[in-house]
Amino acid sequence: MKFTGIVKRIDELGRVVIPIELRNKLNIKEKDQVEIFVSSSSIVIKKYEPTCVFCGSSKNLTSYKEKLICKNCIDSIIKNNK
């Protein structure tokens, strides 16, 4: 991880503001969803971008049993099951 030099205080409701410079750099807009991960003693916030459970692609996604699968993986599964 790279230290940005930015230190923020958590407010009384447990919120922290992500500075506009970081939101712009990571293309995070108002109302975008973010994912929160815990890694040992760190909290990592990442812009949520739905991806295929098999290959990680974010294009041409279809939901199947609450999982996202891209068209290429669907085609590959169909081809391999013939």
PDB file of N, CA, C and O in Angstrom:
ATOM      1  N   MET A   1       0.830  -1.182   0.000  1.00  0.00           N
ATOM      2  CA  MET A   1       0.000   0.000   0.000  1.00  0.00           C
ATOM      3  C   MET A   1       0.874   1.245   0.000  1.00  0.00           C
ATOM      4  O   MET A   1       1.983   1.253   0.536  1.00  0.00           O
ATOM      5  N   LYS A   2       0.352   2.280  -0.607  1.00  0.00           N
ATOM      6  CA  LYS A   2       1.083   3.540  -0.682  1.00  0.00           C
ATOM      7  C   LYS A   2       0.450   4.546   0.277  1.00  0.00           C
ATOM      8  O   LYS A   2      -0.760   4.767   0.229  1.00  0.00           O
ATOM      9  N   PHE A   3       1.252   5.151   1.139  1.00  0.00           N
ATOM     10  CA  PHE A   3       0.758   6.157   2.076  1.00  0.00           C
ATOM     11  C   PHE A   3       0.521   7.459   1.331  1.00  0.00           C
ATOM     12  O   PHE A   3       1.379   7.911   0.572  1.00  0.00           O
ATOM     13  N   THR A   4      -0.655   8.070   1.549  1.00  0.00           N
ATOM     14  CA  THR A   4      -1.007   9.302   0.842  1.00  0.00           C
ATOM     15  C   THR A   4      -0.650  10.560   1.623  1.00  0.00           C
ATOM     16  O   THR A   4      -0.625  11.655   1.061  1.00  0.00           O
ATOM     17  N   GLY A   5      -0.372  10.408   2.920  1.00  0.00           N
ATOM     18  CA  GLY A   5      -0.114  11.578   3.748  1.00  0.00           C
ATOM     19  C   GLY A   5      -1.388  12.211   4.278  1.00  0.00           C
ATOM     20  O   GLY A   5      -1.335  13.219   4.983  1.00  0.00           O
ATOM     21  N   ILE A   6      -2.536  11.626   3.944  1.00  0.00           N
ATOM     22  CA  ILE A   6      -3.822  12.160   4.379  1.00  0.00           C
ATOM     23  C   ILE A   6      -4.248  11.429   5.650  1.00  0.00           C
ATOM     24  O   ILE A   6      -4.253  10.199   5.696  1.00  0.00           O
ATOM     25  N   VAL A   7      -4.602  12.193   6.672  1.00  0.00           N
ATOM     26  CA  VAL A   7      -5.111  11.627   7.919  1.00  0.00           C
ATOM     27  C   VAL A   7      -6.494  12.218   8.151  1.00  0.00           C
ATOM     28  O   VAL A   7      -6.664  13.436   8.115  1.00  0.00           O
ATOM     29  N   LYS A   8      -7.481  11.361   8.388  1.00  0.00           N
ATOM     30  CA  LYS A   8      -8.858  11.809   8.612  1.00  0.00           C
ATOM     31  C   LYS A   8      -9.340  11.316   9.959  1.00  0.00           C
ATOM     32  O   LYS A   8      -8.879  10.288  10.454  1.00  0.00           O
ATOM     33  N   ARG A   9     -10.267  12.048  10.552  1.00  0.00           N
ATOM     34  CA  ARG A   9     -10.861  11.688  11.830  1.00  0.00           C
ATOM     35  C   ARG A   9     -12.226  11.016  11.571  1.00  0.00           C
ATOM     36  O   ARG A   9     -12.988  11.456  10.710  1.00  0.00           O
ATOM     37  N   ILE A  10     -12.512   9.970  12.313  1.00  0.00           N
ATOM     38  CA  ILE A  10     -13.819   9.305  12.233  1.00  0.00           C
ATOM     39  C   ILE A  10     -14.800  10.126  13.053  1.00  0.00           C
ATOM     40  O   ILE A  10     -14.502  10.488  14.191  1.00  0.00           O
ATOM     41  N   ASP A  11     -15.980  10.429  12.483  1.00  0.00           N
ATOM     42  CA  ASP A  11     -16.955  11.243  13.214  1.00  0.00           C
ATOM     43  C   ASP A  11     -17.739  10.400  14.215  1.00  0.00           C
ATOM     44  O   ASP A  11     -17.518   9.196  14.339  1.00  0.00           O
ATOM     45  N   GLU A  12     -18.649  11.043  14.920  1.00  0.00           N
ATOM     46  CA  GLU A  12     -19.404  10.380  15.989  1.00  0.00           C
ATOM     47  C   GLU A  12     -20.314   9.258  15.484  1.00  0.00           C
ATOM     48  O   GLU A  12     -20.767   8.434  16.278  1.00  0.00           O
ATOM     49  N   LEU A  13     -20.584   9.213  14.201  1.00  0.00           N
ATOM     50  CA  LEU A  13     -21.391   8.139  13.623  1.00  0.00           C
ATOM     51  C   LEU A  13     -20.540   7.051  12.970  1.00  0.00           C
ATOM     52  O   LEU A  13     -21.075   6.133  12.349  1.00  0.00           O
ATOM     53  N   GLY A  14     -19.208   7.151  13.109  1.00  0.00           N
ATOM     54  CA  GLY A  14     -18.307   6.143  12.556  1.00  0.00           C
ATOM     55  C   GLY A  14     -17.950   6.367  11.095  1.00  0.00           C
ATOM     56  O   GLY A  14     -17.420   5.468  10.442  1.00  0.00           O
ATOM     57  N   ARG A  15     -18.232   7.548  10.580  1.00  0.00           N
ATOM     58  CA  ARG A  15     -17.975   7.838   9.173  1.00  0.00           C
ATOM     59  C   ARG A  15     -16.616   8.495   8.983  1.00  0.00           C
ATOM     60  O   ARG A  15     -16.097   9.172   9.871  1.00  0.00           O
ATOM     61  N   VAL A  16     -16.058   8.276   7.805  1.00  0.00           N
ATOM     62  CA  VAL A  16     -14.833   8.958   7.406  1.00  0.00           C
ATOM     63  C   VAL A  16     -15.038   9.433   5.967  1.00  0.00           C
ATOM     64  O   VAL A  16     -15.605   8.709   5.148  1.00  0.00           O
ATOM     65  N   VAL A  17     -14.584  10.632   5.661  1.00  0.00           N
ATOM     66  CA  VAL A  17     -14.741  11.201   4.322  1.00  0.00           C
ATOM     67  C   VAL A  17     -13.544  10.802   3.474  1.00  0.00           C
ATOM     68  O   VAL A  17     -12.400  10.953   3.901  1.00  0.00           O
ATOM     69  N   ILE A  18     -13.801  10.298   2.284  1.00  0.00           N
ATOM     70  CA  ILE A  18     -12.734  10.004   1.335  1.00  0.00           C
ATOM     71  C   ILE A  18     -12.471  11.290   0.554  1.00  0.00           C
ATOM     72  O   ILE A  18     -13.369  11.800  -0.115  1.00  0.00           O
ATOM     73  N   PRO A  19     -11.268  11.809   0.632  1.00  0.00           N
ATOM     74  CA  PRO A  19     -10.970  13.095  -0.018  1.00  0.00           C
ATOM     75  C   PRO A  19     -11.261  13.080  -1.518  1.00  0.00           C
ATOM     76  O   PRO A  19     -11.103  12.060  -2.189  1.00  0.00           O
ATOM     77  N   ILE A  20     -11.684  14.223  -2.019  1.00  0.00           N
ATOM     78  CA  ILE A  20     -12.059  14.358  -3.425  1.00  0.00           C
ATOM     79  C   ILE A  20     -10.919  13.968  -4.354  1.00  0.00           C
ATOM     80  O   ILE A  20     -11.166  13.396  -5.416  1.00  0.00           O
ATOM     81  N   GLU A  21      -9.670  14.265  -3.979  1.00  0.00           N
ATOM     82  CA  GLU A  21      -8.524  13.921  -4.826  1.00  0.00           C
ATOM     83  C   GLU A  21      -8.440  12.406  -5.042  1.00  0.00           C
ATOM     84  O   GLU A  21      -8.168  11.943  -6.150  1.00  0.00           O
ATOM     85  N   LEU A  22      -8.676  11.644  -3.974  1.00  0.00           N
ATOM     86  CA  LEU A  22      -8.632  10.183  -4.092  1.00  0.00           C
ATOM     87  C   LEU A  22      -9.834   9.658  -4.868  1.00  0.00           C
ATOM     88  O   LEU A  22      -9.703   8.743  -5.681  1.00  0.00           O
ATOM     89  N   ARG A  23     -11.019  10.246  -4.614  1.00  0.00           N
ATOM     90  CA  ARG A  23     -12.209   9.806  -5.355  1.00  0.00           C
ATOM     91  C   ARG A  23     -12.051  10.078  -6.840  1.00  0.00           C
ATOM     92  O   ARG A  23     -12.435   9.250  -7.665  1.00  0.00           O
ATOM     93  N   ASN A  24     -11.491  11.225  -7.188  1.00  0.00           N
ATOM     94  CA  ASN A  24     -11.265  11.537  -8.602  1.00  0.00           C
ATOM     95  C   ASN A  24     -10.259  10.568  -9.219  1.00  0.00           C
ATOM     96  O   ASN A  24     -10.470  10.062 -10.321  1.00  0.00           O
ATOM     97  N   LYS A  25      -9.174  10.315  -8.506  1.00  0.00           N
ATOM     98  CA  LYS A  25      -8.125   9.434  -9.016  1.00  0.00           C
ATOM     99  C   LYS A  25      -8.648   8.019  -9.253  1.00  0.00           C
ATOM    100  O   LYS A  25      -8.246   7.358 -10.210  1.00  0.00           O
ATOM    101  N   LEU A  26      -9.550   7.554  -8.375  1.00  0.00           N
ATOM    102  CA  LEU A  26     -10.090   6.199  -8.478  1.00  0.00           C
ATOM    103  C   LEU A  26     -11.446   6.148  -9.180  1.00  0.00           C
ATOM    104  O   LEU A  26     -12.090   5.100  -9.226  1.00  0.00           O
ATOM    105  N   ASN A  27     -11.879   7.298  -9.732  1.00  0.00           N
ATOM    106  CA  ASN A  27     -13.144   7.398 -10.460  1.00  0.00           C
ATOM    107  C   ASN A  27     -14.330   6.935  -9.608  1.00  0.00           C
ATOM    108  O   ASN A  27     -15.199   6.207 -10.087  1.00  0.00           O
ATOM    109  N   ILE A  28     -14.356   7.363  -8.344  1.00  0.00           N
ATOM    110  CA  ILE A  28     -15.470   7.059  -7.446  1.00  0.00           C
ATOM    111  C   ILE A  28     -16.364   8.285  -7.405  1.00  0.00           C
ATOM    112  O   ILE A  28     -15.945   9.365  -6.988  1.00  0.00           O
ATOM    113  N   LYS A  29     -17.597   8.102  -7.843  1.00  0.00           N
ATOM    114  CA  LYS A  29     -18.563   9.199  -7.902  1.00  0.00           C
ATOM    115  C   LYS A  29     -19.567   9.070  -6.758  1.00  0.00           C
ATOM    116  O   LYS A  29     -19.660   8.029  -6.108  1.00  0.00           O
ATOM    117  N   GLU A  30     -20.317  10.153  -6.526  1.00  0.00           N
ATOM    118  CA  GLU A  30     -21.387  10.122  -5.528  1.00  0.00           C
ATOM    119  C   GLU A  30     -22.369   9.001  -5.876  1.00  0.00           C
ATOM    120  O   GLU A  30     -22.751   8.844  -7.036  1.00  0.00           O
ATOM    121  N   LYS A  31     -22.765   8.242  -4.895  1.00  0.00           N
ATOM    122  CA  LYS A  31     -23.713   7.109  -5.005  1.00  0.00           C
ATOM    123  C   LYS A  31     -23.069   5.823  -5.519  1.00  0.00           C
ATOM    124  O   LYS A  31     -23.742   4.793  -5.576  1.00  0.00           O
ATOM    125  N   ASP A  32     -21.773   5.848  -5.901  1.00  0.00           N
ATOM    126  CA  ASP A  32     -21.087   4.606  -6.279  1.00  0.00           C
ATOM    127  C   ASP A  32     -21.008   3.682  -5.064  1.00  0.00           C
ATOM    128  O   ASP A  32     -20.981   4.145  -3.923  1.00  0.00           O
ATOM    129  N   GLN A  33     -20.972   2.401  -5.313  1.00  0.00           N
ATOM    130  CA  GLN A  33     -20.797   1.439  -4.241  1.00  0.00           C
ATOM    131  C   GLN A  33     -19.312   1.154  -4.053  1.00  0.00           C
ATOM    132  O   GLN A  33     -18.537   1.182  -5.009  1.00  0.00           O
ATOM    133  N   VAL A  34     -18.925   0.879  -2.809  1.00  0.00           N
ATOM    134  CA  VAL A  34     -17.557   0.491  -2.505  1.00  0.00           C
ATOM    135  C   VAL A  34     -17.587  -0.804  -1.705  1.00  0.00           C
ATOM    136  O   VAL A  34     -18.555  -1.095  -1.002  1.00  0.00           O
ATOM    137  N   GLU A  35     -16.511  -1.574  -1.826  1.00  0.00           N
ATOM    138  CA  GLU A  35     -16.353  -2.796  -1.046  1.00  0.00           C
ATOM    139  C   GLU A  35     -15.386  -2.496   0.091  1.00  0.00           C
ATOM    140  O   GLU A  35     -14.459  -1.702  -0.067  1.00  0.00           O
ATOM    141  N   ILE A  36     -15.605  -3.132   1.234  1.00  0.00           N
ATOM    142  CA  ILE A  36     -14.734  -2.938   2.384  1.00  0.00           C
ATOM    143  C   ILE A  36     -14.139  -4.283   2.758  1.00  0.00           C
ATOM    144  O   ILE A  36     -14.863  -5.253   2.985  1.00  0.00           O
ATOM    145  N   PHE A  37     -12.809  -4.336   2.823  1.00  0.00           N
ATOM    146  CA  PHE A  37     -12.078  -5.553   3.162  1.00  0.00           C
ATOM    147  C   PHE A  37     -11.274  -5.309   4.431  1.00  0.00           C
ATOM    148  O   PHE A  37     -10.884  -4.179   4.727  1.00  0.00           O
ATOM    149  N   VAL A  38     -11.034  -6.375   5.173  1.00  0.00           N
ATOM    150  CA  VAL A  38     -10.161  -6.296   6.340  1.00  0.00           C
ATOM    151  C   VAL A  38      -8.970  -7.201   6.075  1.00  0.00           C
ATOM    152  O   VAL A  38      -9.135  -8.365   5.712  1.00  0.00           O
ATOM    153  N   SER A  39      -7.773  -6.666   6.257  1.00  0.00           N
ATOM    154  CA  SER A  39      -6.541  -7.415   6.061  1.00  0.00           C
ATOM    155  C   SER A  39      -5.659  -7.189   7.281  1.00  0.00           C
ATOM    156  O   SER A  39      -5.076  -6.116   7.436  1.00  0.00           O
ATOM    157  N   SER A  40      -5.558  -8.181   8.137  1.00  0.00           N
ATOM    158  CA  SER A  40      -4.852  -8.100   9.425  1.00  0.00           C
ATOM    159  C   SER A  40      -5.286  -6.846  10.174  1.00  0.00           C
ATOM    160  O   SER A  40      -6.392  -6.825  10.714  1.00  0.00           O
ATOM    161  N   SER A  41      -4.468  -5.805  10.230  1.00  0.00           N
ATOM    162  CA  SER A  41      -4.837  -4.596  10.981  1.00  0.00           C
ATOM    163  C   SER A  41      -5.215  -3.435  10.065  1.00  0.00           C
ATOM    164  O   SER A  41      -5.201  -2.281  10.493  1.00  0.00           O
ATOM    165  N   SER A  42      -5.554  -3.730   8.806  1.00  0.00           N
ATOM    166  CA  SER A  42      -5.890  -2.674   7.837  1.00  0.00           C
ATOM    167  C   SER A  42      -7.323  -2.817   7.348  1.00  0.00           C
ATOM    168  O   SER A  42      -7.872  -3.917   7.287  1.00  0.00           O
ATOM    169  N   ILE A  43      -7.912  -1.684   7.002  1.00  0.00           N
ATOM    170  CA  ILE A  43      -9.212  -1.643   6.335  1.00  0.00           C
ATOM    171  C   ILE A  43      -8.946  -1.133   4.930  1.00  0.00           C
ATOM    172  O   ILE A  43      -8.314  -0.091   4.752  1.00  0.00           O
ATOM    173  N   VAL A  44      -9.428  -1.867   3.925  1.00  0.00           N
ATOM    174  CA  VAL A  44      -9.216  -1.489   2.536  1.00  0.00           C
ATOM    175  C   VAL A  44     -10.580  -1.187   1.917  1.00  0.00           C
ATOM    176  O   VAL A  44     -11.502  -1.997   2.007  1.00  0.00           O
ATOM    177  N   ILE A  45     -10.700  -0.022   1.292  1.00  0.00           N
ATOM    178  CA  ILE A  45     -11.932   0.380   0.611  1.00  0.00           C
ATOM    179  C   ILE A  45     -11.641   0.402  -0.875  1.00  0.00           C
ATOM    180  O   ILE A  45     -10.685   1.034  -1.325  1.00  0.00           O
ATOM    181  N   LYS A  46     -12.485  -0.302  -1.642  1.00  0.00           N
ATOM    182  CA  LYS A  46     -12.268  -0.436  -3.087  1.00  0.00           C
ATOM    183  C   LYS A  46     -13.574  -0.159  -3.805  1.00  0.00           C
ATOM    184  O   LYS A  46     -14.639  -0.579  -3.351  1.00  0.00           O
ATOM    185  N   LYS A  47     -13.498   0.551  -4.930  1.00  0.00           N
ATOM    186  CA  LYS A  47     -14.702   0.776  -5.727  1.00  0.00           C
ATOM    187  C   LYS A  47     -15.267  -0.570  -6.143  1.00  0.00           C
ATOM    188  O   LYS A  47     -14.535  -1.432  -6.628  1.00  0.00           O
ATOM    189  N   TYR A  48     -16.573  -0.752  -5.954  1.00  0.00           N
ATOM    190  CA  TYR A  48     -17.216  -2.012  -6.301  1.00  0.00           C
ATOM    191  C   TYR A  48     -17.431  -2.080  -7.801  1.00  0.00           C
ATOM    192  O   TYR A  48     -18.110  -1.233  -8.382  1.00  0.00           O
ATOM    193  N   GLU A  49     -16.857  -3.079  -8.414  1.00  0.00           N
ATOM    194  CA  GLU A  49     -17.043  -3.326  -9.839  1.00  0.00           C
ATOM    195  C   GLU A  49     -17.385  -4.796 -10.006  1.00  0.00           C
ATOM    196  O   GLU A  49     -16.513  -5.656  -9.889  1.00  0.00           O
ATOM    197  N   PRO A  50     -18.655  -5.088 -10.280  1.00  0.00           N
ATOM    198  CA  PRO A  50     -19.055  -6.488 -10.432  1.00  0.00           C
ATOM    199  C   PRO A  50     -18.260  -7.173 -11.533  1.00  0.00           C
ATOM    200  O   PRO A  50     -18.045  -6.602 -12.602  1.00  0.00           O
ATOM    201  N   THR A  51     -17.824  -8.404 -11.267  1.00  0.00           N
ATOM    202  CA  THR A  51     -17.028  -9.147 -12.244  1.00  0.00           C
ATOM    203  C   THR A  51     -17.464 -10.601 -12.314  1.00  0.00           C
ATOM    204  O   THR A  51     -18.139 -11.100 -11.414  1.00  0.00           O
ATOM    205  N   CYS A  52     -17.078 -11.268 -13.376  1.00  0.00           N
ATOM    206  CA  CYS A  52     -17.347 -12.684 -13.603  1.00  0.00           C
ATOM    207  C   CYS A  52     -16.653 -13.515 -12.522  1.00  0.00           C
ATOM    208  O   CYS A  52     -15.489 -13.277 -12.200  1.00  0.00           O
ATOM    209  N   VAL A  53     -17.374 -14.489 -11.966  1.00  0.00           N
ATOM    210  CA  VAL A  53     -16.786 -15.325 -10.910  1.00  0.00           C
ATOM    211  C   VAL A  53     -15.673 -16.216 -11.434  1.00  0.00           C
ATOM    212  O   VAL A  53     -14.862 -16.703 -10.647  1.00  0.00           O
ATOM    213  N   PHE A  54     -15.609 -16.444 -12.738  1.00  0.00           N
ATOM    214  CA  PHE A  54     -14.597 -17.330 -13.310  1.00  0.00           C
ATOM    215  C   PHE A  54     -13.354 -16.592 -13.790  1.00  0.00           C
ATOM    216  O   PHE A  54     -12.234 -16.979 -13.457  1.00  0.00           O
ATOM    217  N   CYS A  55     -13.546 -15.524 -14.575  1.00  0.00           N
ATOM    218  CA  CYS A  55     -12.381 -14.886 -15.197  1.00  0.00           C
ATOM    219  C   CYS A  55     -12.114 -13.459 -14.715  1.00  0.00           C
ATOM    220  O   CYS A  55     -11.054 -12.902 -15.002  1.00  0.00           O
ATOM    221  N   GLY A  56     -13.058 -12.867 -13.990  1.00  0.00           N
ATOM    222  CA  GLY A  56     -12.863 -11.512 -13.489  1.00  0.00           C
ATOM    223  C   GLY A  56     -13.247 -10.408 -14.449  1.00  0.00           C
ATOM    224  O   GLY A  56     -13.064  -9.230 -14.141  1.00  0.00           O
ATOM    225  N   SER A  57     -13.784 -10.771 -15.622  1.00  0.00           N
ATOM    226  CA  SER A  57     -14.201  -9.762 -16.600  1.00  0.00           C
ATOM    227  C   SER A  57     -15.392  -8.963 -16.051  1.00  0.00           C
ATOM    228  O   SER A  57     -16.200  -9.484 -15.282  1.00  0.00           O
ATOM    229  N   SER A  58     -15.486  -7.699 -16.456  1.00  0.00           N
ATOM    230  CA  SER A  58     -16.613  -6.872 -16.035  1.00  0.00           C
ATOM    231  C   SER A  58     -17.538  -6.544 -17.209  1.00  0.00           C
ATOM    232  O   SER A  58     -18.402  -5.674 -17.097  1.00  0.00           O
ATOM    233  N   LYS A  59     -17.355  -7.246 -18.339  1.00  0.00           N
ATOM    234  CA  LYS A  59     -18.152  -6.969 -19.540  1.00  0.00           C
ATOM    235  C   LYS A  59     -19.105  -8.118 -19.844  1.00  0.00           C
ATOM    236  O   LYS A  59     -18.786  -9.283 -19.605  1.00  0.00           O
ATOM    237  N   ASN A  60     -20.279  -7.780 -20.374  1.00  0.00           N
ATOM    238  CA  ASN A  60     -21.286  -8.755 -20.816  1.00  0.00           C
ATOM    239  C   ASN A  60     -21.645  -9.752 -19.721  1.00  0.00           C
ATOM    240  O   ASN A  60     -21.598 -10.963 -19.937  1.00  0.00           O
ATOM    241  N   LEU A  61     -22.007  -9.237 -18.536  1.00  0.00           N
ATOM    242  CA  LEU A  61     -22.305 -10.099 -17.396  1.00  0.00           C
ATOM    243  C   LEU A  61     -23.772 -10.528 -17.366  1.00  0.00           C
ATOM    244  O   LEU A  61     -24.672  -9.761 -17.709  1.00  0.00           O
ATOM    245  N   THR A  62     -23.980 -11.771 -16.947  1.00  0.00           N
ATOM    246  CA  THR A  62     -25.310 -12.333 -16.753  1.00  0.00           C
ATOM    247  C   THR A  62     -25.348 -12.933 -15.359  1.00  0.00           C
ATOM    248  O   THR A  62     -24.369 -13.523 -14.903  1.00  0.00           O
ATOM    249  N   SER A  63     -26.479 -12.782 -14.684  1.00  0.00           N
ATOM    250  CA  SER A  63     -26.622 -13.354 -13.349  1.00  0.00           C
ATOM    251  C   SER A  63     -27.202 -14.760 -13.448  1.00  0.00           C
ATOM    252  O   SER A  63     -28.200 -14.984 -14.132  1.00  0.00           O
ATOM    253  N   TYR A  64     -26.564 -15.704 -12.757  1.00  0.00           N
ATOM    254  CA  TYR A  64     -27.053 -17.083 -12.701  1.00  0.00           C
ATOM    255  C   TYR A  64     -26.923 -17.565 -11.260  1.00  0.00           C
ATOM    256  O   TYR A  64     -25.816 -17.648 -10.727  1.00  0.00           O
ATOM    257  N   LYS A  65     -28.038 -17.879 -10.640  1.00  0.00           N
ATOM    258  CA  LYS A  65     -28.071 -18.313  -9.232  1.00  0.00           C
ATOM    259  C   LYS A  65     -27.279 -17.352  -8.337  1.00  0.00           C
ATOM    260  O   LYS A  65     -26.464 -17.760  -7.509  1.00  0.00           O
ATOM    261  N   GLU A  66     -27.555 -16.060  -8.541  1.00  0.00           N
ATOM    262  CA  GLU A  66     -26.955 -14.975  -7.759  1.00  0.00           C
ATOM    263  C   GLU A  66     -25.446 -14.824  -7.953  1.00  0.00           C
ATOM    264  O   GLU A  66     -24.781 -14.195  -7.130  1.00  0.00           O
ATOM    265  N   LYS A  67     -24.902 -15.389  -9.019  1.00  0.00           N
ATOM    266  CA  LYS A  67     -23.485 -15.229  -9.378  1.00  0.00           C
ATOM    267  C   LYS A  67     -23.410 -14.569 -10.745  1.00  0.00           C
ATOM    268  O   LYS A  67     -24.277 -14.795 -11.590  1.00  0.00           O
ATOM    269  N   LEU A  68     -22.384 -13.756 -10.972  1.00  0.00           N
ATOM    270  CA  LEU A  68     -22.214 -13.098 -12.266  1.00  0.00           C
ATOM    271  C   LEU A  68     -21.245 -13.895 -13.126  1.00  0.00           C
ATOM    272  O   LEU A  68     -20.167 -14.282 -12.676  1.00  0.00           O
ATOM    273  N   ILE A  69     -21.649 -14.135 -14.382  1.00  0.00           N
ATOM    274  CA  ILE A  69     -20.833 -14.885 -15.340  1.00  0.00           C
ATOM    275  C   ILE A  69     -20.838 -14.110 -16.652  1.00  0.00           C
ATOM    276  O   ILE A  69     -21.889 -13.656 -17.105  1.00  0.00           O
ATOM    277  N   CYS A  70     -19.663 -13.959 -17.263  1.00  0.00           N
ATOM    278  CA  CYS A  70     -19.585 -13.226 -18.530  1.00  0.00           C
ATOM    279  C   CYS A  70     -19.970 -14.149 -19.698  1.00  0.00           C
ATOM    280  O   CYS A  70     -19.983 -15.373 -19.567  1.00  0.00           O
ATOM    281  N   LYS A  71     -20.277 -13.534 -20.824  1.00  0.00           N
ATOM    282  CA  LYS A  71     -20.695 -14.289 -22.003  1.00  0.00           C
ATOM    283  C   LYS A  71     -19.613 -15.256 -22.467  1.00  0.00           C
ATOM    284  O   LYS A  71     -19.922 -16.377 -22.871  1.00  0.00           O
ATOM    285  N   ASN A  72     -18.348 -14.839 -22.417  1.00  0.00           N
ATOM    286  CA  ASN A  72     -17.263 -15.717 -22.855  1.00  0.00           C
ATOM    287  C   ASN A  72     -17.194 -16.987 -22.013  1.00  0.00           C
ATOM    288  O   ASN A  72     -16.992 -18.077 -22.549  1.00  0.00           O
ATOM    289  N   CYS A  73     -17.360 -16.854 -20.705  1.00  0.00           N
ATOM    290  CA  CYS A  73     -17.322 -18.038 -19.823  1.00  0.00           C
ATOM    291  C   CYS A  73     -18.546 -18.932 -20.049  1.00  0.00           C
ATOM    292  O   CYS A  73     -18.444 -20.159 -20.027  1.00  0.00           O
ATOM    293  N   ILE A  74     -19.699 -18.302 -20.266  1.00  0.00           N
ATOM    294  CA  ILE A  74     -20.901 -19.094 -20.566  1.00  0.00           C
ATOM    295  C   ILE A  74     -20.688 -19.891 -21.832  1.00  0.00           C
ATOM    296  O   ILE A  74     -20.992 -21.083 -21.878  1.00  0.00           O
ATOM    297  N   ASP A  75     -20.158 -19.231 -22.877  1.00  0.00           N
ATOM    298  CA  ASP A  75     -19.885 -19.921 -24.146  1.00  0.00           C
ATOM    299  C   ASP A  75     -18.883 -21.068 -23.945  1.00  0.00           C
ATOM    300  O   ASP A  75     -19.036 -22.146 -24.520  1.00  0.00           O
ATOM    301  N   SER A  76     -17.871 -20.821 -23.131  1.00  0.00           N
ATOM    302  CA  SER A  76     -16.860 -21.847 -22.862  1.00  0.00           C
ATOM    303  C   SER A  76     -17.464 -23.039 -22.121  1.00  0.00           C
ATOM    304  O   SER A  76     -17.137 -24.187 -22.424  1.00  0.00           O
ATOM    305  N   ILE A  77     -18.339 -22.776 -21.158  1.00  0.00           N
ATOM    306  CA  ILE A  77     -18.990 -23.854 -20.409  1.00  0.00           C
ATOM    307  C   ILE A  77     -19.863 -24.673 -21.329  1.00  0.00           C
ATOM    308  O   ILE A  77     -19.852 -25.902 -21.269  1.00  0.00           O
ATOM    309  N   ILE A  78     -20.626 -23.999 -22.188  1.00  0.00           N
ATOM    310  CA  ILE A  78     -21.493 -24.710 -23.141  1.00  0.00           C
ATOM    311  C   ILE A  78     -20.656 -25.562 -24.082  1.00  0.00           C
ATOM    312  O   ILE A  78     -20.991 -26.719 -24.337  1.00  0.00           O
ATOM    313  N   LYS A  79     -19.574 -24.999 -24.596  1.00  0.00           N
ATOM    314  CA  LYS A  79     -18.695 -25.714 -25.528  1.00  0.00           C
ATOM    315  C   LYS A  79     -18.078 -26.944 -24.863  1.00  0.00           C
ATOM    316  O   LYS A  79     -18.012 -28.004 -25.486  1.00  0.00           O
ATOM    317  N   ASN A  80     -17.629 -26.826 -23.621  1.00  0.00           N
ATOM    318  CA  ASN A  80     -16.973 -27.932 -22.917  1.00  0.00           C
ATOM    319  C   ASN A  80     -17.950 -29.003 -22.441  1.00  0.00           C
ATOM    320  O   ASN A  80     -17.526 -30.103 -22.088  1.00  0.00           O
ATOM    321  N   ASN A  81     -19.248 -28.706 -22.423  1.00  0.00           N
ATOM    322  CA  ASN A  81     -20.247 -29.675 -21.978  1.00  0.00           C
ATOM    323  C   ASN A  81     -20.921 -30.383 -23.152  1.00  0.00           C
ATOM    324  O   ASN A  81     -21.885 -31.121 -22.952  1.00  0.00           O
ATOM    325  N   LYS A  82     -20.437 -30.173 -24.349  1.00  0.00           N
ATOM    326  CA  LYS A  82     -21.026 -30.852 -25.520  1.00  0.00           C
ATOM    327  C   LYS A  82     -20.366 -32.178 -25.752  1.00  0.00           C
ATOM    328  O   LYS A  82     -20.726 -32.891 -26.688  1.00  0.00           O
TER     329      LYS A  82
END
